Amino acid sequence: MELHPLCTFFPRMSDEEFSSLKVSLQNNGQTHPIFTLGGMILDGGNRYRALCELGIEPIMVEYQGLSPTQFVLSSNLHRRHLTQGQSAAIVSASQGWINAQPESQTPNHLSLDTAAARAKQSGVGQRTQQLADKLVKEAPVDLVNEVINGKKSLNKAIKEITPPKPVVPKSTDIVVESENNVDPILSTFEPQQPLINSVNNHVGVVTDEDGDTGLNSLDGIQRLTELNKALNARIIELTLEKDEAVKSASYWKEQYLVLEASLNKDRVE
């Protein structure tokens, strides 16, 4: 007989466990019936296979309850040596199978619509159950089966399907290289170099000791004063622009961190 889909969500016995089961059945006979549903084995697939290999007629009972999902999960989750990751993944996979069935065919199935309900059924914390839900929803079937069969831990499987977080450099990690080891902030004033050169030239004229254009040149002093005022005004403007740029960068960094936290929360849920 074929196994019911709900029965296949549980890992098969190892060779050693199956051999022990056969010895027990051979010596003690079948002490628990094999439950069927719709012509398939709902619970007792290992016993069925062992009895067939021993040539013993299996005792079969048709399931008459209202919730085969509840029956299968309750019968197998806590009597097997399963890790929390395995139990959570099995419950998530069972809920996925329920959701895929036509509503008319599953009117009495166990309701596991919330993470809290699934966690209660599997006997694990809600965080572990949410990770299992994410695995069943996003991972390939082969990876889900590896977790269910105990070949890979839930946490390791989750890492395989979770993209790496983008690295946000800290302000102390940002290095700006400039020629001649010029301070990056001073490089802001580079476009004003012609104005600065003009000031320097007039300073040279005013301080020239040869000729009549010394400190007594009122015209030179006036031009120097005007250029100095213009340069100071431009420096103030650039400083304000720099402050606004810093504030804007800080704001967008905060927005990025909020968005990243929201995306991480959505992935977990």
C-alpha angles and dihedrals in degrees: 000000000000122000119249112244090246089056093053093061090077121078118254120246120269118248091259093049092047092050090051090050091053091051090050093049091046093052102034105022125227109323098172125049124235111243120218134190126190093349093309133101109260097178131006104044093148092049091049093053093045093050091049091052090049092049092240119142107244120233105233127194125186112231111245101177129112100240118040090176092058090045095052096043094046092047096051113022098071102032094057129074096248128155119234090253091054093048093048093048092049092052091047092049090049091053090048090054091049092051091051093056124091109262092235090061097049107040095135102039122130112272111235098159097136133057089236091056092047092048090052091051095048094042096234136115118279092245091057090047092052090053090051090049089053091049095051092044099046110020128085115263091248091058092048090051091051089058094044091049092049095245093120133023121246093240093052091049091050090053089055093058098038115090115228116265116253113256112241109201117227119236089249090057094058111099120186115198119205135173119273090009091283115175107260091229092052089053086070088074095052094105087059093060095107089056091048091049090052090054091049091051092052091048088056091051095048093049095044109123094194114083136359099302099090131123090305091069101109091182092057093046091051093051090047091051092051093049091048091052091049092049093049091048091051091048090053091050092050091047090053091048090051091051091050091049091052091050091048092049090050091050095050091046089056090048090051093051091049091050092047092051090049092050092049090050091051091050092053094047 
